[in-house]
Amino acid sequence: MKVSNVLGSMALISAISFSHQAFATTNVTDLGDLNNGPVVDQSLLQVGAFFLPDLYKFDLSSDSTVTVDFKALLGIGVGSTFSLYDSSNSFISSYNIPFLTVGSTTTFTFIDLAAGNDYVFKFNPGAFNVTLANKLTFTAYETTVPVPEPESNALMLVGLGIIGLIARRKFA
């Protein structure tokens, strides 16, 4: 298949979608508590320009790091972004989606999100966007503080004692 045919088809589909823009609505998907998943897959197919963004609402039952894997069989986007907002609609972080995506995965990582807050991911297709066979995978990892084992503390104390004995013999 010729490249000009593919690009022509994309332009035609985009023009048709753009003509229906007045009827476009924002798609809101409630992902629920991501800590209970922890993986939620969402399929996404968008063709067009200046569409309203897709919103993905979720909450966390514990402090977590959330990753989003954006995989596309084919994607062309101008100004497409993936952003995170908290429950008060305050901007937290944003990533630009690559201009051209062909069978690859782009990972976005949002670190140390607090428990108990409602969050919203916003996929904004930008000025022009054609994506085929997209898949968004949301994964939450609990942020845990490492607690040293008693054996580790005992080994550290034994090591410090040996260093003290060596220092005492050397300077005595």
Secondary structure by P-SEA (a helix, b strand, c coil): ccaaaaaaaaaaaaaaaaaacccbbbbbbbbcccccccbbbbbbbbbcccccbbbbbbccccbbbbbbbbbbcbbbbccccccccccccccccccccccccccbbbbbbbccccccbbbbbbbccccbbbbcbbbbbbbbbbbccccccaaaaaaaaaaaaaaaaaaaaaac
